[in-house]
């Protein structure tokens, strides 16, 4: 109601270039702000000899640390730790957020929970686990498969490129990886894949074609309905937006 068909996707997401640029701009500033917060926390954490990491990390089986699954992604153990996480966090976070910041915030919460719970339930020993790598793996998994669930050509291509370029990340999400919380990585990846399905575009079901008393009007409506029901209509629309048709 009120929107032009050439400015909306069937799932409700914007395809108008100006809207996409606006969402991408918001995604950039959200991720920039998130990194600023993470680095400010690191400054305070380092100055206090990483007491924040010791006090607010996730300890397996410790009920008192269960709420810390939401704070652990903001904490790190060293400058090298945060430096290695910052680049991938920004890149994958931006790609996950540029289709909608609100959806991205829901995804971030889901990934933090699945990553933290995986550590809390299955990690061994009383080690405090912190770091944004669980979020990184969640955003990575989300970006790789989002286009498939949304049936969106551009996102599918982005997912293929990211999967081919960063497949090596999966080597630190397998059992026995030394020096890292592979369970946190695996939990984040599971959360990202789950989020791609939960936050997918819900395309409305097409109703029965409207009947018309006039032969010409009825033919036009049937043609329009047939075009809307064509499974390739979205692909044609995406190619048209890219100027390929």
C-alpha positions as CSV (number, residue, x, y, z in Angstrom):
1,X,0.0,0.0,0.0
2,X,1.4,3.3,-1.0
3,X,4.8,2.0,-2.3
4,X,5.8,1.6,-5.9
5,X,6.4,-2.0,-7.0
6,X,9.8,-1.1,-8.5
7,X,11.0,0.1,-5.1
8,X,10.2,-3.0,-3.1
9,X,11.2,-6.6,-3.0
10,X,8.7,-9.3,-2.5
11,X,10.0,-10.0,0.9
12,X,9.6,-6.3,2.0
13,X,13.3,-5.4,1.7
14,X,14.4,-2.3,-0.2
15,X,15.8,-2.6,-3.7
16,X,15.7,1.1,-4.5
17,X,19.4,2.2,-4.7
18,X,18.9,5.2,-2.5
19,X,17.4,3.0,0.2
20,X,20.2,0.5,-0.1
21,X,22.8,3.2,0.2
22,X,21.0,4.6,3.3
23,X,21.0,1.1,4.9
24,X,24.7,0.6,4.0
25,X,25.5,3.9,5.6
26,X,23.7,3.0,8.8
27,X,25.5,-0.4,8.8
28,X,28.9,1.3,8.4
29,X,28.3,3.6,11.4
30,X,26.8,0.8,13.5
31,X,29.9,-1.3,13.0
32,X,32.3,1.6,13.4
33,X,30.5,2.5,16.7
34,X,30.7,-1.1,17.8
35,X,34.4,-1.2,17.2
36,X,34.9,2.0,19.0
37,X,33.1,0.6,22.0
38,X,35.2,-2.6,21.9
39,X,38.4,-0.7,21.7
40,X,37.4,1.6,24.6
41,X,36.6,-1.4,26.7
42,X,40.0,-2.9,25.7
43,X,41.7,0.3,26.9
44,X,40.0,0.1,30.3
45,X,40.5,-3.7,30.5
46,X,44.2,-3.4,29.7
47,X,44.7,-0.6,32.2
48,X,43.2,-2.8,34.9
49,X,45.4,-5.8,34.0
50,X,42.4,-7.5,32.2
51,X,40.3,-7.7,35.3
52,X,37.2,-7.2,33.2
53,X,38.0,-10.4,31.2
54,X,38.5,-12.4,34.4
55,X,35.3,-11.0,36.0
56,X,33.0,-11.1,33.0
57,X,34.1,-14.0,30.9
58,X,32.1,-17.2,30.4
59,X,33.1,-20.0,32.7
60,X,31.7,-23.5,31.8
61,X,29.0,-24.7,34.1
62,X,29.2,-21.6,36.4
63,X,25.7,-20.2,36.8
64,X,27.0,-16.9,37.9
65,X,28.7,-16.3,34.6
66,X,25.8,-17.3,32.4
67,X,24.7,-13.6,31.9
68,X,28.2,-12.9,30.8
69,X,27.6,-14.5,27.4
70,X,26.4,-11.0,26.5
71,X,29.4,-9.2,27.7
72,X,32.2,-11.6,26.7
73,X,32.1,-10.6,23.0
74,X,33.2,-7.0,24.0
75,X,36.3,-8.3,26.0
76,X,39.7,-9.6,24.9
77,X,42.8,-11.0,26.5
78,X,45.5,-8.9,24.7
79,X,46.1,-6.3,22.1
80,X,47.0,-9.0,19.6
81,X,43.7,-10.7,20.4
82,X,41.6,-7.6,19.6
83,X,43.7,-6.6,16.6
84,X,43.2,-10.0,15.0
85,X,39.4,-9.8,15.5
86,X,38.8,-6.2,14.5
87,X,39.2,-6.5,10.7
88,X,37.0,-9.6,10.2
89,X,34.5,-8.3,12.7
90,X,34.0,-5.1,10.8
91,X,33.9,-6.7,7.3
92,X,31.5,-9.5,8.1
93,X,29.5,-7.3,10.5
94,X,29.0,-4.7,7.8
95,X,28.0,-7.3,5.2
96,X,25.5,-8.8,7.7
97,X,24.1,-5.4,8.6
98,X,23.7,-3.6,5.2
99,X,20.3,-5.2,4.5
100,X,18.8,-3.9,7.7
101,X,20.3,-2.8,11.0
102,X,17.3,-3.9,13.2
103,X,17.6,-7.5,11.7
104,X,21.3,-7.3,12.3
105,X,20.9,-6.5,16.0
106,X,18.6,-9.5,16.4
107,X,21.2,-11.6,14.7
108,X,24.0,-10.4,16.9
109,X,22.0,-11.3,20.0
110,X,21.2,-14.7,18.7
111,X,24.9,-15.4,17.8
112,X,26.2,-14.2,21.1
113,X,23.7,-16.5,22.9
114,X,24.5,-19.6,20.8
115,X,28.3,-19.0,21.0
116,X,28.2,-18.4,24.7
117,X,25.9,-21.3,25.5
118,X,28.1,-23.7,23.5
119,X,31.1,-22.7,25.6
120,X,29.1,-22.7,28.9
121,X,27.7,-26.2,28.3
122,X,30.5,-28.1,26.5
123,X,33.8,-26.4,27.3
124,X,36.0,-28.2,29.8
125,X,37.9,-26.6,32.7
126,X,37.4,-23.3,34.5
127,X,38.8,-21.0,31.9
128,X,37.2,-17.6,31.3
129,X,36.3,-17.4,27.6
130,X,36.0,-13.9,26.0
131,X,36.4,-12.4,22.5
132,X,34.4,-11.3,19.5
133,X,35.4,-14.3,17.4
134,X,32.0,-16.0,18.1
135,X,30.3,-13.0,16.5
136,X,32.7,-13.1,13.6
137,X,31.9,-16.8,12.8
138,X,28.2,-16.0,13.2
139,X,28.3,-13.1,10.8
140,X,30.3,-15.2,8.4
141,X,27.8,-18.1,8.4
142,X,24.9,-15.6,8.0
143,X,26.5,-13.8,5.0
144,X,27.3,-17.1,3.3
145,X,23.8,-18.5,3.3
146,X,21.6,-15.4,3.6
147,X,21.1,-15.0,-0.1
148,X,19.9,-18.6,-0.5
149,X,17.2,-18.2,2.1
150,X,16.2,-14.7,0.9
151,X,16.4,-15.8,-2.8
152,X,18.4,-12.7,-3.4
153,X,20.9,-12.7,-6.3
154,X,23.4,-10.1,-5.0
155,X,23.5,-11.6,-1.5
156,X,24.0,-15.1,-3.0
157,X,27.0,-13.9,-5.0
158,X,28.4,-12.2,-1.9
159,X,28.0,-15.4,0.0
160,X,29.8,-17.4,-2.7
161,X,32.7,-14.9,-2.7
162,X,33.0,-14.9,1.1
163,X,32.8,-18.7,1.3
164,X,35.6,-19.1,-1.3
165,X,37.8,-16.4,0.2
166,X,37.5,-17.2,3.9
167,X,36.8,-20.9,4.0
168,X,40.0,-21.3,6.0
169,X,38.2,-19.8,9.0
170,X,36.4,-23.1,9.4
171,X,39.7,-24.8,10.4
172,X,39.4,-23.1,13.8
173,X,35.9,-24.3,14.4
174,X,36.7,-28.0,14.6
175,X,37.5,-30.1,17.7
176,X,41.0,-30.0,19.0
177,X,42.1,-26.6,17.6
178,X,44.8,-25.4,20.1
179,X,44.8,-22.0,21.7
180,X,41.3,-20.9,20.7
181,X,37.8,-21.6,21.9
182,X,36.7,-23.7,18.9
183,X,33.4,-24.4,20.7
184,X,32.7,-20.6,20.8
185,X,33.5,-20.4,17.0
186,X,31.3,-23.4,16.2
187,X,28.4,-22.0,18.4
188,X,28.7,-18.6,16.6
189,X,28.6,-20.3,13.2
190,X,25.5,-22.3,14.2
191,X,23.9,-19.1,15.4
192,X,24.6,-17.4,12.1
193,X,23.2,-20.2,10.0
194,X,20.1,-20.3,12.2
195,X,19.8,-16.6,12.0
196,X,19.8,-16.7,8.2
197,X,16.7,-18.8,8.3
198,X,14.9,-17.1,11.2
199,X,15.5,-13.6,9.8
200,X,14.9,-14.5,6.2
201,X,12.5,-12.5,4.0
202,X,8.9,-13.7,4.4
203,X,7.4,-13.6,1.0
204,X,3.6,-13.2,1.1
205,X,1.6,-16.0,-0.6
206,X,0.0,-15.1,-3.8
207,X,-3.8,-15.1,-3.6
208,X,-6.1,-16.4,-6.4
209,X,-6.2,-14.2,-9.5
210,X,-8.9,-11.6,-9.5
211,X,-11.8,-12.2,-11.8
212,X,-13.1,-9.5,-14.2
213,X,-16.2,-9.2,-16.3
214,X,-14.3,-7.6,-19.2
215,X,-12.2,-9.9,-21.5
216,X,-9.4,-7.4,-21.9
217,X,-9.3,-6.5,-18.1
218,X,-9.4,-10.2,-17.2
219,X,-6.5,-11.0,-19.6
220,X,-4.4,-8.2,-18.2
221,X,-4.9,-9.3,-14.6
222,X,-4.2,-12.9,-15.5
223,X,-1.0,-11.8,-17.2
224,X,0.1,-9.7,-14.3
225,X,-0.7,-12.6,-11.9
226,X,1.3,-15.0,-14.0
227,X,4.3,-12.6,-14.0
228,X,4.1,-12.2,-10.3
229,X,4.0,-16.0,-9.8
230,X,6.9,-16.7,-12.1
231,X,9.7,-18.1,-9.9
232,X,12.2,-16.3,-12.1
233,X,10.5,-12.9,-11.6
234,X,12.8,-12.0,-8.7
235,X,15.9,-13.0,-10.6
236,X,14.8,-10.9,-13.6
237,X,14.1,-7.9,-11.2
238,X,17.6,-8.2,-9.7
239,X,19.2,-8.4,-13.1
240,X,17.2,-5.4,-14.2
241,X,18.3,-3.4,-11.1
242,X,21.9,-4.2,-12.0
243,X,21.3,-3.0,-15.6
244,X,21.9,-6.5,-17.0
245,X,18.4,-6.8,-18.7
